[in-house]
Amino acid sequence: MSNSSNTKLRLRRIFAADGRSVLIALDHLSRPGAGVRLRDPGRVLREVAAAGVDGVFVQAGLLMRCRAELGRTTAILSHPRELASDRGAVEHALRLGADAIKAEALPGSATETDSVAKLAALALECERWAMPLVAEMLPLGFKAKDQHTPAQLADVARLGADLGADVVKTRYTGDPDSFAELVALAEVPVVVLGGAKEELRPLFAMVRAVLDAGAAGVAIGRSVWSSDKPGHVAGALMRLVHEGVGVDAALTGVTRVFVGPGW
């Protein structure tokens, strides 16, 4: 975490004047057997950028290929945890024009020591270059959802902040009271991830709940880009987050068709 003016300037490109942010996650790596395939990402980028989203999470290759489609929308470069070293990661992000870098840490998992140590090292590099760091913090890893208790989620959110993250990205605890405790414990802005593809109404109800409980924003991926009209879904999220409307008002006129697992 850095208090430099450059860091604060970059954070203002992620969070709007109201202190909130709608971020679209387009950084899913296509691993063998994962079934996650983001096709035609340039079109998706154009549509969500046109909807005015506050930023997108992207991998380096996508950012290099589709910078023009992104336009003036803020890019947050995802740093794959598989990389053996974080050396040069922040300089690389700056060369690509990113305004922040995101890294994952999975405390309690088989890779805990490695991922937490790498996050701490990356935080030092980010501080050196006045680059905001978004820490995606999930206890025991992505697949251990039954272990993502409110207490554990709160603990790892605070861990991310203590290691130097400017923003923490994590799951919703499941109820507003425990999530408000998580936000208070973290002491940095908390962005809630969307998780698996789901129908819009329950997703938007979750977004409304986390905002009311103190979340600074949301980071939604598959529920946006698996739609035939990702820009419409992104625009509805913008209304929900920044205009303060209810779920029904945000979804007015929005229809969506899932385009299939191979999209």
C-alpha positions in Angstrom: 0.0 0.0 0.0 1.3 3.4 -0.9 0.1 6.9 0.1 1.8 8.5 -2.8 -0.1 11.0 -5.0 0.5 8.7 -8.1 -1.1 5.8 -6.3 -4.1 7.8 -5.3 -4.4 9.1 -8.9 -4.5 5.6 -10.3 -7.0 4.5 -7.6 -9.3 7.4 -8.7 -9.3 5.8 -12.2 -10.7 2.6 -10.7 -13.2 4.2 -8.3 -15.6 6.8 -9.4 -16.3 10.0 -7.5 -18.9 8.2 -5.3 -16.1 5.8 -4.2 -17.6 2.8 -6.0 -16.6 0.7 -8.9 -18.0 -1.7 -11.5 -15.2 -3.9 -12.7 -15.6 -6.6 -15.3 -13.3 -9.7 -15.0 -12.0 -10.8 -18.3 -8.9 -12.5 -16.9 -9.9 -16.1 -16.8 -7.1 -18.2 -18.1 -8.1 -21.1 -20.4 -6.7 -24.1 -18.7 -7.2 -27.6 -20.1 -10.5 -29.0 -18.9 -11.6 -25.8 -17.2 -14.4 -25.2 -19.6 -13.9 -21.4 -19.4 -13.6 -20.0 -22.8 -13.9 -16.3 -23.5 -14.5 -16.0 -27.2 -14.3 -12.7 -29.1 -12.9 -10.8 -26.2 -12.5 -7.7 -28.4 -16.2 -7.4 -28.9 -16.9 -7.9 -25.2 -14.3 -5.2 -24.3 -15.9 -2.8 -26.8 -19.4 -3.4 -25.3 -18.5 -3.1 -21.7 -16.3 -0.1 -22.3 -19.2 1.6 -24.2 -21.4 0.9 -21.1 -19.0 3.0 -19.1 -17.6 0.4 -16.6 -14.9 1.6 -14.3 -12.4 -1.0 -15.2 -11.6 -4.5 -16.4 -9.3 -7.2 -15.2 -7.3 -8.6 -18.1 -4.3 -10.8 -18.7 -1.3 -9.3 -20.5 -1.9 -10.9 -23.8 -5.5 -9.7 -24.1 -4.4 -6.2 -23.1 -1.8 -6.2 -25.8 -4.1 -7.5 -28.4 -7.2 -5.4 -27.6 -5.9 -2.1 -26.2 -7.8 -0.2 -29.0 -11.1 -1.9 -28.1 -10.6 -0.9 -24.4 -10.3 2.8 -25.3 -10.0 4.9 -22.2 -11.4 2.3 -19.8 -9.0 1.4 -16.9 -7.1 -1.8 -17.2 -6.1 -3.9 -14.1 -3.5 -6.4 -15.1 -3.9 -9.8 -13.6 -0.6 -11.4 -12.4 -0.9 -15.2 -12.8 0.0 -17.0 -9.6 1.7 -19.7 -11.7 4.6 -17.4 -12.5 7.8 -18.4 -10.8 8.8 -14.8 -10.0 7.2 -11.4 -9.6 10.3 -9.6 -10.6 9.5 -7.0 -13.3 5.7 -7.6 -13.1 4.9 -4.0 -12.1 7.2 -2.5 -14.7 5.5 -4.7 -17.3 2.1 -3.6 -16.2 3.2 0.1 -16.5 4.6 -0.5 -19.9 1.2 -2.0 -21.0 -0.6 1.1 -19.7 -2.4 -0.7 -16.7 -3.5 1.4 -13.8 -3.3 -1.4 -11.2 -2.1 -5.0 -10.8 -4.1 -7.9 -9.3 -2.6 -10.9 -7.6 -4.2 -13.9 -5.8 -3.3 -15.4 -2.4 -4.9 -18.5 -1.1 -4.2 -18.8 2.6 -4.6 -22.2 4.0 -4.2 -24.0 0.7 -1.4 -26.3 -0.4 0.2 -23.2 -2.0 -0.3 -20.9 1.0 3.3 -20.1 1.8 4.2 -19.5 -1.9 1.1 -17.3 -2.8 1.2 -15.2 0.4 5.0 -14.7 0.2 4.6 -13.7 -3.5 1.8 -11.3 -2.7 4.0 -9.6 0.0 6.9 -9.3 -2.4 4.6 -7.9 -5.1 3.2 -5.4 -2.7 6.7 -4.0 -2.1 7.3 -3.6 -5.9 3.9 -1.9 -6.2 4.8 0.5 -3.5 8.1 1.3 -5.2 6.3 2.2 -8.4 3.2 3.8 -6.9 1.1 1.1 -8.5 -2.2 0.1 -6.8 -2.4 -3.6 -5.8 -5.6 -5.5 -5.8 -5.3 -8.7 -3.7 -7.8 -11.5 -4.4 -8.0 -13.3 -1.1 -9.7 -16.7 -0.8 -9.1 -19.1 2.2 -8.1 -22.5 1.0 -8.4 -21.7 -2.6 -11.1 -21.2 -5.2 -12.8 -24.6 -5.0 -13.1 -24.8 -1.2 -16.3 -22.8 -1.1 -17.6 -24.8 1.9 -14.6 -23.5 3.8 -15.3 -19.9 2.9 -16.9 -19.0 6.2 -17.5 -15.4 7.2 -14.7 -15.5 9.8 -12.2 -17.0 7.4 -13.1 -14.6 4.6 -12.7 -11.7 7.1 -9.4 -12.9 8.3 -7.9 -13.3 4.8 -9.3 -9.9 3.7 -7.4 -8.3 6.6 -4.3 -10.4 5.7 -4.4 -9.0 2.2 -4.6 -5.4 3.6 -1.8 -6.1 6.1 0.5 -7.4 3.3 0.1 -4.1 1.5 -2.9 -4.4 -0.8 -4.7 -1.2 -1.7 -7.9 -3.1 -2.6 -9.1 -6.5 -1.5 -11.2 -8.7 -3.8 -13.1 -11.6 -2.1 -16.4 -13.5 -1.9 -19.6 -12.3 -0.2 -19.9 -13.8 3.3 -23.6 -14.6 2.7 -25.2 -12.1 5.0 -24.9 -8.3 5.4 -23.9 -8.2 9.0 -20.9 -10.5 8.7 -19.9 -8.8 5.5 -20.0 -5.4 7.2 -17.6 -6.8 9.8 -15.3 -8.0 7.0 -15.3 -4.5 5.4 -14.5 -2.9 8.8 -11.7 -5.3 9.5 -10.1 -4.9 6.1 -9.7 -1.2 6.4 -9.2 -0.9 2.6 -11.8 -0.9 -0.1 -13.4 -4.3 -0.6 -14.6 -5.5 -4.1 -16.8 -8.6 -4.2 -16.3 -11.1 -7.0 -19.2 -12.6 -8.9 -18.2 -16.2 -9.0 -19.9 -18.7 -11.3 -22.3 -17.8 -14.0 -25.8 -17.2 -12.6 -29.1 -15.6 -13.4 -29.2 -11.9 -13.2 -31.8 -11.3 -10.5 -30.0 -13.3 -7.7 -26.7 -11.8 -8.8 -28.0 -8.3 -8.7 -29.7 -8.9 -5.3 -26.3 -10.0 -4.0 -24.7 -6.8 -5.4 -27.3 -4.6 -3.8 -26.7 -6.4 -0.4 -22.9 -6.0 -0.5 -23.2 -2.3 -1.5 -25.6 -1.7 1.4 -23.1 -3.5 3.7 -20.2 -1.3 2.7 -18.6 -2.9 -0.4 -16.7 -0.5 -2.6 -17.7 -2.3 -5.7 -18.0 -5.6 -7.6 -16.0 -7.6 -10.0 -18.3 -9.6 -12.3 -17.0 -11.9 -15.0 -18.9 -14.9 -16.4 -22.3 -13.5 -15.7 -21.4 -10.6 -18.0 -19.3 -12.1 -20.8 -21.3 -15.3 -21.1 -24.3 -13.2 -22.1 -25.2 -12.5 -25.7 -25.4 -8.8 -24.7 -22.6 -8.1 -22.2 -22.9 -4.4 -22.6 -26.5 -4.4 -21.5 -25.6 -6.4 -18.4 -22.7 -4.1 -17.6 -24.9 -1.1 -18.1 -27.4 -2.5 -15.6 -24.6 -3.0 -13.1 -23.6 0.6 -13.5 -27.2 1.7 -12.7 -27.3 -0.5 -9.7 -23.9 0.5 -8.3 -23.6 4.2 -9.2 -27.2 5.4 -9.5 -28.4 3.6 -6.3 -31.5 2.1 -8.0 -33.1 -1.1 -6.9 -32.7 -4.5 -8.5 -35.9 -4.2 -10.5 -35.1 -0.7 -11.8 -31.6 -1.7 -12.8 -32.8 -4.7 -14.7 -35.6 -2.8 -16.6 -35.3 -3.6 -20.3 -32.4 -6.0 -19.8 -32.8 -9.5 -21.4 -30.0 -12.0 -21.5 -29.4 -15.3 -23.2 -26.5 -17.5 -22.1 -24.5 -18.3 -25.2 -23.2 -21.6 -24.0 -20.2 -23.2 -22.2 -17.9 -22.9 -25.2 -18.4 -19.1 -25.6 
